Amino acid sequence: MAYGAARLGALDGQHSDEAPEEAPDEAAEEAAVAGHDALAARGHQAMGEDLAELGFTLDFAPNADVTLGVEDVAIGSRSFGADPELVADLALAGLRGLAEGGVAGSAKHFPGHGGVTEDSHHTLPVQPAEQSDLEDHDWAPFQHVIDAGAPMIMMGHLDVPVLEAGVPSSLSPAAYEWLRERGHDGVIVTDALNMAAVVDQAGPAERRCRPWRPGPTCCSCPRMCAPPTRRSSTPWSRGDSRPTGSPRPRNGWSR
């Protein structure tokens, strides 16, 4: 959220000395936006470089969730903010920064965990909004990063009736169809399948981690994961190595 606050603060500064009737300086606003998008990119690049030096090739970040504020008990300060356009721009900057740092990113948590008032770690949150409202608000950042070629999107655990009522989005073919129909041809990973939103609805996560179509490219369930035995490459890695030996993404995002 600090990146979003910094950008909003810069824009407020552009208006602080203006007379009420004076039009905003659009060039100055655009420069402020670009500068703080670059700040977010540099911050994520630094994180990516640290992760790459440790041997990681993937980071489940950044958040593309649009927070609704104090009622958002799950995402909170992990969100860039409450404005869909701001979140969209900074999520894309974060993904590009991670790629610059040598790891692939994953925008999360579609269909937008910041817009509900319950936590999927403990229950299945319901998002009752109409589809048109969701596409203009919670889903807009995901469409933005999809249009830019995001390598991965994480599917959250939300009950979204306009997609499939009563079913966690991570288990709903309709949720995956939305992402594919909007142009995402990269990886889709589930949020952890041992969270209560799934376990309480569908039984033990171990029984749910199976192929379903259309569905995820891979399932996440941390307590089921065995320690890695070797460093693995990713579909968007290339063969040449950085000085640390970790592969860099090859998805056209590094500038």
C-alpha positions, -999 to +999 in steps of 0.1 A: +000+000+000+030+023+006+036+025-032+000+036-038+001+061-010+033+076-023+017+081-058-014+096-044+006+119-022+026+131-052-006+138-071-020+157-041+011+178-041+005+188-077-028+204-066-019+219-032-009+254-045-034+257-073-062+282-073-096+264-073-104+275-108-069+265-122-069+234-143-045+206-132-012+204-149-017+172-168+020+169-178+031+172-142+005+146-131+017+122-158+053+127-146+043+120-110+024+089-120+053+076-141+078+083-114+059+064-087+052+035-111+090+034-116+095+035-078+072+004-074+091-013-102+125-006-086+112-018-052+100-051-067+132-054-088+152-053-055+130-080-040+134-100-071+172-098-070+172-109-034+150-138-042+170-148-073+202-148-053+186-173-029+178-195-059+141-187-063+126-183-098+091-173-088+074-149-063+037-151-056+034-113-059+022-086-064-013-081-052-038-070-078-066-068-052-085-036-049-091-030-012-124-017+001-107-003+032-110-012+069-137-038+061-111-057+041-098-081+068-077-103+046-057-082+022-055-048+039-021-031+034-010-058+010-031-040-016-018-010-035-050+009-028-087+014-033-086+028-068-087+001-096-066+022-120-039+028-095-038-008-085-037-019-121-007+004-129+013-006-098+005-043-101+019-042-136+049-022-124+055-048-097+054-077-122+079-059-145+102-051-116+103-087-104+111-097-140+140-072-140+152-087-108+153-122-122+121-139-110+086-143-125+057-127-106+021-138-101-008-113-098-032-123-070-059-131-059-085-133-087-115-127-085-103-100-061-100-107-024-098-071-014-135-066-022-149-089+004-153-086+042-143-122+052-110-140+051-107-172+030-082-186+055-111-191+078-143-192+057-156-189+021-161-152+014-190-143-008-187-115-035-223-106-045-215-078-069-229-078-105-205-088-132-204-053-148-194-038-114-167-064-109-152-059-144-150-021-137-136-025-103-121-057-088-113-074-121-099-044-139-063-048-126-063-084-136-075-075-171-047-049-172-019-073-164-034-099-187-033-074-216+004-068-208+012-106-208+014-115-172+032-148-168+010-161-139-022-153-120-031-168-087-067-179-082-082-171-048-110-188-029-142-167-033-178-175-038-188-153-068-224-160-078-220-144-112-193-170-120-206-200-101-227-197-069-216-217-039-183-229-053-149-215-044-134-198-074-104-220-072-126-250-078-149-233-104-143-238-141-162-206-148-135-186-129-108-201-151-128-196-182-131-159-175-093-156-173-087-176-205-115-158-224-100-124-215-067-134-230-046-150-202-025-178-218+000-181-190+001-201-158-028-201-133-020-213-098-044-218-070-041-202-036-033-227-009-059-255-011-056-262+026-074-230+035-108-232+052-126-217+022-118-250+003-115-275+031-148-267+047-166-266+014-150-296-004-133-318+021-096-323+027-075-303+002-056-335-007-087-348-024-092-316-044-057-313-058-065-331-091-070-320-127-102-303-137-110-286-170-109-258-175-088-254-144-055-244-129-021-251-144-009-261-109-022-264-074-007-248-043-010-266-009+021-257+012+018-284+038+018-310+011+050-298-005+081-319-001+115-300+001+129-293-033+157-317-044+170-295-072+166-260-087+140-262-114+136-239-143+103-223-153+086-220-187+097-184-189+133-190-180+161-190-204+193-211-204+218-183-197+225-177-160+229-146-139+261-144-118+242-162-090+232-190-113+194-183-112+176-180-145+159-148-157+124-146-170+120-146-208+087-130-212+095-096-228+089-077-196+125-068-187+134-034-201 
